[in-house]
Amino acid sequence: MFEVGFTEIVLIFAIALLVLGPARLPKLAADLGRWAGRARAMARQLRAQLEQEVRYDPLRDDATTDAQAQRPTSRAAAAAAASTASATSPGPDTPDDSRTG
């Protein structure tokens, strides 16, 4: 599409050196480099955001969120939930009242 070879870059540099002078050329080069870096970072961020949106599946995401919400968040909470569940449910040695009758 738009190709810039080595000779064109040298020509642009020589013209910039004549127009701006040796005092302002390094500052201009630093500013251009900074702007180019920012533009690349913004393009990378936009690309990542678009890829994330393409991969987004609301049904799968909701199921994952629901499963994570039901899970205890700490070991202490998990132990408490396990002890509560084992204390309320009859074990194999404990007779179940609902079976008699």
N, C-alpha and C positions, 0 to 999 in steps of 0.2 A: 504494500500500500504506500507507505512513505518511508523511504530508505535514506539514511544519512550515513555516508561513508566516512572514512578517515580524513580524506582531503576536505570534505565539507565542514567537518568539525574543526579542523585546523584553520580554515578560512574564517569561520564564525568567531573563533577565539582571537584571531589576529584583528579582525574588525572591532571586537569588543575591547581589546587592549588599546587600540587607537582611539576609540570613542570615549571610553571611561578612564583610561589611564591606569598605571600600575597600582595606584593607591586604593582605588575603589573596586577593582576587579576581584580581589580575594573575598571581600565582603559580599559582593554580588554572587559569587560562586557558592559561598556558604549558605546564603539565603535561598538560592535555587535548589541546592541539595536538601535543605530543610523542607522546602515546599514539596519536592519530589518524594521525600520520605513520608511526609504526612499524607500525600495523595495515595501512595502505595498502601499505607496502613488503613486508610479509609476504604480503599478498594478491597483489601483483604477482609476487613470487617464486614463489608457489604456482602461479599461472596459467602462468608461463613454464615451470616444471618439468612441468606437466601437458601443455602443448603440445609440449614436447620429447619426452615419453614417447609421445604419440600419433603423432608423426612418426617415431619410431624404427623402423627396419627392420633386424633383426639380420642378415639375409642380405646386404643392401647394405653394412652397416657392416663386416662381416667381410671382404668383398671389397675394400673401400677400405683397411682396415687391412693386409691382406696385400699389396696393391699398394704401399702406402707403406713397408712393411717391406722389400720387395725393392729399392726405389729407394735409391741412395746418398744420404747426408745432406749431403755437402759437395761443393764443386767438385773438391777434391783427390781425394776418393774416386771421384767420377765419372770424372775423368781417368785415375786408376789402373785402374779397371774397364774403361774404353775401350781403354787401351793393352794391358792383359792380353788382352782379347778379340781385338784386332787382331793381337797377336803369336802367339796360339795358333791362329787360324783362317787357312787358306790364302787368299791374295788371288787376284785374277783372273790375275795373271802367274805365280803359283807353281803348279807342277804338284801335283796331288793324288794321293797314293800309293794311295788306295783305288780310283781309276778305272783304274789300270793293272792289268793282270792277266790 
